[in-house]
Amino acid sequence: MKLDSHVPVLVVGAGIMGAGIAQVAAQAGHPVRLFDAREGAAAEARGKLAATLDGLVARGRLEAAAAAATLGRIEPVATLEAAADAGIVVEAIVESLAAKQGLLRQLEALVGDGCVLASNTSSISVTALAQGLQHPGRVVGMHFFNPVPLMKLVEVVSGLQTEAAMAEAVFALAGRWGKVAVHARSTPGFIVNRIARPYYAEALALLQERAATPAVIDACLRGAGFRMGPCALMDLIGHDTNFSVTESVCAANFGDKRFAPSLVQRELVEGGLLGRKAGRGFFDYRAGVPAAAPVSAGRGEDLAALPPAARIVLHGQGLAVERWAAALEAAGRPGERRTESDWTGLEADGAQLRLTDGRPAGRVAAQLRMRDLALFDASLPPGGAPGSAVAWTAAASASAPWQAQAGAWLRAAGWQDQRVEDAAGLVVARTLAMLINEASDAVLQGVCSAPAADAAMKLGVNYPAGPFEWLAAWDATSVVRLLDHLDDHYRGERYRVSPALRQQAWLKEMTA
């Protein structure tokens, strides 16, 4: 089937999401009927949309004729019966299974047999929504992201009884509406809300261990290329909303520890510290309160002031090693290179600064019988820009001089050094590894394809890269090793490796 631009569209729910869906459908040429159970709400939404379109015209982003045509295609209706000829219904009502099921059953009795029933649900099972309908095969998830006119992603979600032709029709329709559609199977969280859980969860775990402050965690992840750190993002979303989604995903996965909610976030919710909308969350947004900032010893060292060392050896390969090599060469102090080493980092007069492999610094120092040992965080493209933050830590046995030198060496490589407590996997490495792991499991379980996972995370939550793009820049063996070390350290289910990711590591070992 094909949903052409002349096909009438019924949007049920005139809130922010429903009004946005009505706008993109009307801009694509469809006659749109907008319904809301609250009397007058659809007309109010159309009025607000008129003001929005006028603003776009005033800023030169939309022609006046196009704005008028878009608004002219949107008709507020007082009853569902007024849209009986709709070719597709998109419901965007309250996120409640009972409410959505009731609406879909009501709609089924009104619309034609070929009408697609699409739900903008962000978390409810599409299989459950279709249960009890005469024609469950026409129920499809059509999950938009807020704000709808600006966000490109649409998750097209199929339940167990969704007909392939219906899902393909919605997929093609989303493309004609200017969106990038990805197919997803109806499982808890779909693609984005499932794969994104570790971005919040690892930050919350570090906070519970008191390994770093919210400002430091956010600075390090912004240094990895993310537009917003997880703490500021949770403040923006609202801790009540974020905590509720986590609880929902965890419950839907029968209490899987990988999705367990955080005591840190629960306390914020219980205290009413919900983030920006409450004035306080991890950060304080009240007027006159200065913004929290991470602490760094400096933005960079003068090349002539590189830390002193009689013998410098650079081990392995990577961004940090290349920057150190360039800095040493420029200072007339070229060090030895051992690209074949099984670790990455810098050795200065026997002391070591190593790239984290998931083990705490204290454990590495004990296993190597090396007192002066420090670890630094991972930096994968597109992160690691000069001047960005990078986390590091030192073993408790490390001397004060070596701790000072470790930070100085990171500054010599162009980073703002951010000292954290001795937490396994530091900040960026454990977060990216868990995002990759969750995406690998999603693909293994048939939730989506690897390209769909990459597209969804970049377009749905503005990640700087997709999980499989990070994996390609890293490698499966290193990710699995890091996760296994985390699993060994924490002794729980949370860091178990996806079977699909472990298979990739085995394949690499076979071809190495």
C-alpha positions in Angstrom: 0.0 0.0 0.0 1.0 3.6 -0.5 0.1 6.6 1.6 0.2 9.5 -0.9 0.1 13.1 0.0 -3.6 13.3 -0.8 -4.5 10.7 1.8 -6.2 12.4 4.8 -4.4 12.1 8.1 -6.0 12.1 11.5 -3.9 13.1 14.5 -5.4 12.3 17.9 -3.9 14.4 20.7 -3.2 18.1 20.3 -0.3 18.4 22.7 3.3 19.2 21.8 3.9 15.9 20.0 0.5 15.8 18.2 0.7 19.4 17.0 4.2 18.7 15.7 3.0 15.6 13.8 0.1 17.6 12.3 2.6 20.2 11.2 4.9 17.9 9.3 2.0 16.0 7.7 0.4 19.2 6.5 3.8 20.6 5.2 4.0 17.4 3.2 0.7 18.2 1.5 -1.8 16.0 3.5 -5.2 17.2 4.6 -4.9 16.8 8.4 -7.7 16.5 10.9 -6.6 17.3 14.5 -8.6 15.9 17.4 -8.3 16.2 21.2 -10.7 15.0 23.8 -10.4 18.3 25.6 -12.8 20.7 24.1 -11.0 23.6 22.3 -7.6 22.0 22.6 -7.2 21.3 18.8 -8.2 24.8 17.9 -5.7 26.2 20.5 -2.9 24.0 19.0 -3.7 25.3 15.5 -3.5 28.8 16.8 -0.1 28.2 18.3 1.0 26.6 15.1 0.0 29.7 13.2 2.2 31.8 15.4 5.1 29.3 14.9 4.7 29.4 11.2 4.6 33.2 11.2 7.8 33.2 13.2 9.5 31.0 10.5 8.3 33.4 7.8 9.6 36.4 9.7 13.0 34.7 10.0 13.1 33.9 6.3 13.0 30.1 6.9 9.6 29.6 5.3 7.8 31.3 2.4 4.5 33.0 3.4 2.6 31.0 0.8 3.9 27.7 2.1 3.0 28.7 5.7 -0.5 29.7 4.7 -0.9 26.4 2.7 0.3 24.3 5.7 -2.1 26.0 8.1 -4.9 25.7 5.6 -4.6 21.9 5.5 -5.0 21.5 9.3 -8.7 21.3 10.4 -9.5 21.0 14.1 -12.4 18.5 14.5 -14.8 18.0 17.4 -15.4 14.2 16.9 -13.4 11.2 15.7 -16.2 10.4 13.3 -15.3 13.5 11.3 -12.1 11.7 10.1 -13.7 8.4 9.1 -12.1 8.7 5.7 -8.5 8.9 7.1 -5.9 6.7 5.4 -3.7 6.8 8.5 -4.4 7.7 12.2 -1.4 8.8 14.4 -2.3 8.8 18.0 -0.3 11.0 20.4 -2.3 10.8 23.6 -1.2 10.0 27.2 1.4 7.2 27.5 -1.0 4.7 29.0 -1.7 1.2 27.6 -5.3 1.2 28.7 -6.0 4.6 27.2 -4.3 3.8 23.9 -6.0 0.4 23.6 -9.4 2.0 24.2 -8.7 4.7 21.6 -7.6 2.1 19.0 -10.6 0.0 19.5 -12.8 3.0 19.1 -11.0 4.1 15.9 -11.3 0.6 14.4 -15.0 0.9 14.4 -14.9 4.2 12.6 -12.2 4.1 9.9 -11.9 1.9 6.8 -10.3 -1.5 6.7 -7.2 -0.1 4.9 -6.5 2.6 7.4 -3.2 2.4 9.2 -3.4 2.8 13.0 -0.1 4.3 14.1 0.9 5.0 17.7 3.5 7.6 18.8 4.3 5.6 21.9 7.8 5.8 23.2 7.8 2.7 25.3 4.5 0.7 25.2 4.5 -2.7 23.4 2.9 -2.4 19.9 1.9 -6.0 20.3 0.0 -5.2 23.4 -1.6 -2.1 21.8 -3.0 -4.3 19.0 -4.3 -7.0 21.3 -8.1 -7.5 21.0 -8.5 -5.6 17.7 -10.3 -7.2 14.8 -7.4 -6.3 12.5 -4.2 -6.1 14.6 -2.0 -6.3 11.6 -2.5 -2.6 10.8 -1.2 -1.3 14.2 2.3 0.2 13.8 4.5 2.2 16.1 5.5 5.6 14.7 7.7 7.1 17.3 8.6 10.7 16.7 11.1 12.7 18.7 10.6 16.1 20.3 10.5 18.7 18.8 8.8 16.8 15.9 9.4 19.4 13.1 13.2 19.5 13.9 14.1 16.0 14.9 14.7 13.8 11.9 14.3 10.3 13.4 11.1 8.2 13.3 11.2 4.7 14.8 8.8 2.5 12.8 7.9 -0.3 15.3 6.4 -3.6 14.4 4.6 -5.8 16.9 4.1 -9.6 16.5 1.0 -9.1 14.3 2.0 -6.0 12.4 1.8 -6.7 8.7 5.0 -6.0 6.8 3.2 -4.0 4.2 1.8 -1.7 6.9 5.2 -1.1 8.4 6.8 -0.5 5.0 4.0 2.0 4.1 4.7 4.0 7.3 8.4 3.8 6.7 8.0 5.3 3.2 5.5 7.9 4.6 8.0 9.1 7.2 10.5 9.6 4.4 8.1 11.7 2.4 7.5 13.8 5.6 11.2 14.6 5.6 12.2 12.1 8.3 14.8 9.3 8.5 12.9 6.2 9.4 14.4 3.1 11.0 12.6 -0.3 11.5 12.4 -1.6 15.0 10.9 -4.7 16.7 8.6 -4.0 19.6 10.8 -4.7 22.6 11.2 -2.5 25.7 12.5 0.9 24.9 12.6 0.1 21.1 16.0 1.4 19.8 16.8 4.8 21.3 15.4 4.5 24.8 17.0 1.1 25.2 20.5 1.8 23.8 20.7 5.2 25.5 20.2 3.7 29.1 24.0 3.3 29.8 24.7 7.0 29.0 22.7 7.9 32.1 23.4 4.7 34.1 27.2 4.9 34.0 27.2 8.5 35.1 24.8 7.7 38.0 27.0 4.7 39.0 30.1 6.9 39.1 28.2 9.4 41.2 27.0 6.7 43.6 30.7 5.7 44.1 31.6 9.4 44.5 34.2 8.9 41.8 33.6 12.3 40.2 31.4 15.3 40.3 28.6 15.9 37.8 30.6 18.8 36.3 33.6 16.5 35.7 31.6 13.7 34.3 29.8 16.0 31.9 33.0 17.7 30.8 34.6 14.4 30.0 31.7 13.2 27.9 31.5 16.5 26.1 35.2 16.0 25.4 34.2 12.7 23.8 32.0 14.6 21.4 28.6 14.6 23.1 26.7 17.9 22.9 25.5 17.6 26.4 26.8 15.6 29.4 24.5 13.0 31.0 24.0 15.0 34.2 22.9 18.2 32.4 20.8 16.1 30.0 19.0 14.4 32.9 18.4 17.8 34.4 16.9 18.9 31.1 14.7 15.8 30.6 13.6 15.9 34.2 14.6 13.4 36.8 11.1 12.2 37.3 10.7 11.4 33.6 14.1 9.9 33.2 13.7 7.8 36.4 10.2 6.6 35.3 11.5 5.5 31.8 14.3 3.6 33.5 11.9 1.9 35.9 9.6 1.0 33.0 12.5 -0.5 30.9 13.8 -2.4 33.9 10.4 -3.8 34.8 9.7 -4.7 31.1 13.0 -6.7 31.1 12.0 -8.6 34.3 14.4 -6.7 36.6 17.5 -7.1 34.4 20.3 -5.5 36.4 21.6 -3.8 33.3 18.6 -1.5 33.4 18.4 -1.0 37.2 17.3 2.4 38.4 19.7 4.5 40.5 19.4 5.3 44.2 21.1 8.7 43.4 18.3 9.6 41.0 15.6 8.3 43.2 16.7 10.6 46.0 16.6 13.6 43.6 13.1 12.7 42.6 12.0 12.2 46.2 13.5 15.6 47.1 11.7 17.4 44.2 15.1 18.3 42.7 13.9 17.4 39.2 16.3 19.5 37.2 15.7 22.7 35.1 12.0 22.8 35.6 12.4 22.7 39.4 15.4 25.1 39.4 17.7 22.4 40.8 18.9 19.0 39.9 22.5 17.9 39.6 23.1 21.6 38.9 21.6 24.7 40.3 19.7 26.8 37.8 18.4 29.5 40.2 19.1 33.1 39.3 22.4 34.4 40.6 23.9 31.0 41.2 27.2 30.5 39.2 27.4 27.5 36.9 29.4 24.5 38.3 32.7 23.9 36.4 35.2 21.0 36.3 38.6 21.5 37.9 41.8 21.3 35.8 45.4 22.2 36.5 45.5 23.9 33.1 44.7 23.8 29.4 48.1 22.8 28.2 51.8 22.8 29.0 54.4 24.9 27.2 56.5 22.5 25.2 59.6 23.7 26.9 58.0 22.7 30.3 57.4 19.0 29.5 57.8 16.9 32.6 61.4 15.9 33.2 62.4 12.3 32.5 65.7 10.8 31.5 64.0 8.0 29.6 60.7 8.2 27.9 59.1 5.2 26.1 55.8 5.5 24.1 53.9 2.2 24.0 51.2 1.1 21.5 49.4 3.4 19.2 46.6 6.0 19.4 45.8 9.7 19.7 47.6 10.2 23.0 50.7 8.5 21.8 50.8 10.5 18.6 50.4 13.7 20.4 53.1 12.9 22.9 55.4 11.9 20.1 54.8 15.3 18.3 55.3 17.3 21.5 58.5 15.5 22.4 59.9 15.9 18.9 59.1 19.6 18.9 60.9 19.9 22.2 63.9 18.1 20.9 63.3 15.2 23.3 62.2 12.3 21.1 61.4 9.2 23.1 61.6 5.5 22.2 58.6 3.9 20.4 57.3 0.4 21.1 54.2 0.1 18.8 54.1 -3.6 19.4 53.4 -3.3 23.2 50.2 -4.8 24.5 49.3 -1.6 26.2 49.0 2.0 25.2 50.5 4.9 27.0 53.7 6.5 28.2 56.5 5.3 30.4 58.8 7.9 32.1 61.8 6.6 34.1 59.8 3.5 34.9 56.6 5.1 36.0 53.6 4.4 33.7 50.6 6.3 32.4 48.3 3.7 30.7 45.1 3.9 28.7 42.4 2.2 30.8 41.4 -1.4 30.1 38.6 -1.4 32.6 40.7 -2.4 35.7 41.1 0.1 38.5 44.5 1.7 38.8 45.1 0.0 42.2 44.6 -3.4 40.7 46.9 -2.8 37.7 49.6 -1.5 40.1 49.3 -4.5 42.3 49.4 -7.0 39.3 52.5 -5.2 37.8 54.1 -4.6 41.2 54.5 -1.0 40.1 53.9 1.8 42.6 54.0 4.8 40.2 51.0 4.0 37.9 48.2 6.1 36.6 45.5 5.5 34.0 43.8 7.8 31.5 40.5 7.6 29.7 39.6 6.5 26.2 39.2 9.0 23.3 37.5 7.9 20.2 36.6 9.9 17.1 35.0 12.4 16.9 36.1 13.2 20.5 39.5 14.2 21.8 39.7 17.7 20.4 42.5 19.9 21.7 41.5 21.6 24.9 38.8 19.0 25.7 38.6 17.2 29.1 39.9 13.8 29.7 39.6 11.8 33.0 42.6 10.2 34.7 43.3 8.5 38.0 46.3 7.2 39.9 46.9 4.1 42.1 46.8 4.8 45.8 50.5 3.7 45.8 51.6 6.4 43.3 54.0 9.0 44.6 53.0 12.7 44.7 55.6 13.6 42.1 54.3 11.0 39.6 50.7 12.1 40.2 51.7 15.6 39.3 53.6 14.4 36.3 50.7 12.2 35.0 48.4 15.2 34.8 51.1 17.3 33.2 51.7 14.7 30.5 48.0 14.7 29.6 48.1 18.5 29.4 51.1 18.1 27.1 48.9 16.0 24.8 46.5 18.9 24.6 43.8 17.9 27.1 42.3 19.4 30.2 43.2 16.8 32.8 40.3 15.8 35.1 41.4 13.9 38.1 38.8 11.3 39.3 38.8 8.7 42.0 40.1 5.2 41.1 36.9 4.0 39.3 37.0 1.0 37.0 36.8 2.0 33.4 37.0 5.7 34.3 34.2 7.8 32.5 34.2 7.7 28.7 35.6 4.2 28.2 33.0 2.5 30.3 30.2 4.6 28.9 31.0 3.9 25.3 31.7 0.2 25.9 28.3 -0.1 27.5 26.6 1.7 24.6 28.3 -0.6 22.2 27.3 -3.6 24.2 23.7 -2.6 24.5 23.5 -2.0 20.7 25.1 -5.3 20.0 22.5 -7.1 22.1 19.7 -5.1 20.3 20.9 -6.3 16.9 21.4 -9.9 18.2 17.8 -9.9 19.4 16.5 -8.6 16.2 15.4 -5.3 17.5 17.1 -3.4 14.7 20.0 -3.6 12.3 23.4 -2.1 13.0 23.0 0.7 10.5 19.6 1.5 12.1 21.1 1.6 15.6 23.8 4.0 14.4 21.2 6.3 12.6 18.8 6.2 15.5 21.3 7.2 18.1 22.8 10.0 16.0 19.4 11.4 14.9 17.3 10.6 17.9 19.6 11.7 20.7 22.3 13.6 18.8 25.1 11.3 19.6 28.4 12.3 17.9 28.7 8.7 16.4 26.7 5.5 16.4 27.7 2.6 18.6 28.9 0.5 15.7 31.0 3.4 14.4 32.7 3.6 17.8 33.2 -0.1 17.7 34.9 0.2 14.3 37.2 2.9 15.6 38.0 0.8 18.7 37.9 -2.9 18.3 35.7 -5.8 19.7 38.6 -7.4 21.5 39.4 -4.3 23.5 35.8 -3.6 24.3 35.2 -7.1 25.5 38.3 -7.0 27.6 37.2 -3.8 29.2 33.7 -5.1 29.9 35.0 -8.3 31.3 37.2 -6.4 33.7 34.2 -4.3 34.8 32.2 -7.4 35.3 35.0 -9.0 37.3 35.3 -5.8 39.4 31.6 -5.3 40.2 30.6 -9.0 40.3 27.1 -8.7 38.9 25.0 -9.0 35.7 25.3 -5.4 34.7 28.5 -5.6 32.6 27.9 -9.0 31.0 29.1 -9.1 27.5 26.7 -9.4 24.6 27.2 -12.8 22.9 27.3 -11.0 19.5 30.1 -8.7 20.7 32.1 -11.7 22.1 31.7 -13.5 18.8 33.2 -10.5 17.0 36.2 -10.6 19.4 36.7 -14.3 18.7 36.6 -13.6 15.0 39.3 -10.9 15.3 41.5 -13.3 17.4 41.2 -15.9 14.6 42.4 -13.4 12.0 45.0 -11.6 14.0 
